[in-house]
Amino acid sequence: MDQGLSHQIWQIFMQGRVGAVARCLHREGDKLPITEELLLITACGKDPQGCLSFLFYARPKETAASISSRVVQLAMMYGASSDVIEVLLTNCQRHVQFSEVTLDIMRTSVPDITESVRQTLKWKPDTLPATEEALEVLAGCLDAATLQSFLEARGAALEISQNTFNETSSREETFLTVVMWVFGNSVNTDIQFTSETALHCHDRVGCIDFVAQHWPEKLKLDGKGSLGTVQMDPVKSEND
């Protein structure tokens, strides 16, 4: 616990009642530091909107200065609502930078990562890393429209490998978004739809047909990825 935050003060902010928070701030005055921890427990309390609004009213400069990348990321992971995330992002004065590790943790712990990513793209798009690792994570958990927004915001700086392209093909909901972005821009000109890509696809025939219709020059299949093979995997008999 931070120096200056007594157990009683900690409990007041954790309970998140605006009246109690207001009385605490009035009583403690400048002796009470507005720390990252204080903001985090406020953001995850019972009335985060009300309490944060009062903090910005009573101590605007200190509150805004204490919003950090750590506060935003942990608030997301601990289940803060998208409205609270928006308040933190719009008032943050520091540079916020997520990592691929953060996104991967969010993917498994945030109730609605899509909405959190939407707010991030709206207010601080450069917070999201323009890396192939980030693309793999986001392609695995976002809806197609939000993934498209990520690619539009960060795609100019995003170079991906053939292997990453193959790995994103397993999720049908977002793979066509990746395909259209990769084959429709001039950043990743060496990427092709190969037999290895097809073997990862949930809907192999549908994806092959889509690429064949729009970018036939990108379709590079050998025997393993041919239409005849991907429609049905061989079934072994009991005697094999």
N, C-alpha and C positions, 0 to 999 in steps of 0.2 A: 504494500500500500504506500502511496506517495506521502512524503512528509507534509504535514499540514492537513491531511484528510483523516480526521478521527473516525472511529467506528460509527459513531452516531451520525456524522455527516455522510459517511458512506451509505448507511442504511436509508437516510432521507432521499438521496439521489437514486438509489436502487429501487425504492418504492415508487418514485416518479410521480408524486402528487404536486401539482403546481403551487398550491398554497404553502405547503411545507418547504418546498424549494425556495420560494420567494422569501419566506421568513428567515430561512437559513442564510441566504445571501445578504439580507438586510442586517442580520445579527452579526455575521462574521465580517462583512465589509471586505476591504482589500486584503485582509488576512487569509482569506480563502482563495488559493490559487485555482485558476481554471486550467486543469491539466487534461492530457489525453485520456487518462483513465476516467476522470469525471465526465467528460463528454461521452465516452463509450457507454458507461452505465446509464447515463441519461438517455442516450439514443436507443437503448434496449429496455427502458423502464416501462411503466404502465401507461404513461401519457407523454411519450417522447416529443410529440409535436408541440404540446403546450409548454413543457419544461425547456425545450431548446429555444422556443420563441422567447421565453422569459430571460434565458441566459443572454440571447442576442440583444434584448432590450436593456438589461441591467449592466452587462459587461461586454459590449459589442466587439471591441478591438481584441480583447484577450480571448474571447470565445472563438472568433474567426481565426486568430493566429494559432490556436491549439488544434485545429482540424488538420490532421495529417493523413498520409497514405495508410498508415497503420490503423487509425481510427475508422476510416471508411471501409477498409477491407474487413476488419474484425466485426464492425457493425453488420456488414453483409452476412458474414459467416454465422453470427449469433442470431440472425433472423430478423433484423430491423426491416421495417416495411420500406417499400420503394419510395414512398413520400418522404420518409426520414432520410433515406440515401440521397434523394434530390436536394433536401435542405443542406446536407453536409457538402455535397459536390458544388452546389451553387455558391456557397459561402467560403469554400476552401481557398486560401490565398497561397498555399504551397503547391509545388508540383507533385501530383499524385501519379505513381507508376505501379501498376500491377505487374506481377511476374507470372510465368507459366505455372509455377507451383501454386500460387494463389488461385488462379483460375481453375486448376485441377481440384483443389480442395473445395472451392465454391461449387464445382460441378456435383460433388457428392454431399454437400452439407447445406447449400442454400435452397430454401423451399421453391423459389422461382428465380433461377439464375437469369432467365430470359429478361424479366422485367428489370433486374438490377443492371444487366448489360445495356438495356435500352436507355436507362437513365444515364449511365456512364457515357454512352455514345452521344447522347443529346447534349451533355454539359461539358464533358472532358474526354473527347474521343482519343486523344493521344495518350490517355491513361492505359489503354489496352495495347499490349505489345504486338508489334507487327512482325511476328515470327511464325515459322511453320508449326512450332510446338503449340502456340496459342490457337492457330487455325485448327489443328487436330482436336484440341479440347473443345473449342466452341462449335465445331462441326458436329461433335458428338452429343451436344446437349441443347443447342438453340433451335428455335424454329427457323424455317428458311428465310423469312423476311428479315429477322434480326441478324442472321448470318450475312445476308446480302448487305445490310447496313454497315456491318463490321468491315466487309470487303470494300465497300465504297469509301469508308472513312480511312482505312489503313492499308488498303490493297496496293497503293502506289509504291509503298516501301516494303512490300511482302514478296519475297522470292522463295519458292518452294521447290523441293526435290521431287523426282519421279516417285520415290518411295512414299513421301508424305501424300502425294496425290492418290496413290494406290490405297493408302490407309484410310483416307476419308471416304472411300467409295462404299464402305460397308453399310452406311446409314442412308437409306433411300430418301428420307425426308429432306436431306440437305445436300446430297451429292450432286444433283443436277445444278444446284446453285454454284457449287465449286467448279463444275465442268464449264458452265457458261462464263464464269469469271476467268478461269484459266485460259480457255481457248478464245475468249473475246478480248483479251488485252495483249499488250506487247511485252510484258515483263517476263513471262515464263514461256518463251517460244519453243523451248526444247521439250516440253512436256507432251506426252502422247498417251492415247488410250490403248494400252497394251493388253496382252493376254493375262499378265499378272494383275492388272487393274480389274479385268473382267472376273477373275477368280475371287476377288474380294467383294464383288457387287452382290447386294441382296437381290436385285432384279437385273440379272446379267443381260438377258435378251433385250429388255426395255432400254437399258443404258446404251448397249451397242447400237440399237436401232436409232436412238436419239443422236448419238455422235455421228453415225453414218449419214443421217439426213442433213445435219448442219455443218459438220467439219469432217468430211470423209478422208481428207488428207491426214487427219490426226489418228485415224484408226489403224493400228499396227498389230494384227493378230496372227499368232501362229496356230498350230493344231490344237493347243490347249484352250485357246480362247475362241475357237470357231463356234458359230451358232449351233452347229450340230452337236457339239460336245457340251456346251454350257446349258442346254435345255434340260438335260437329264444326266445325273451322275450314274455311273455303272452300279448295279446292285449285285452283290456277291451272293452266290447260292450257299446253302448250308454245307455243301460238299467241298467248297473252295478252301 
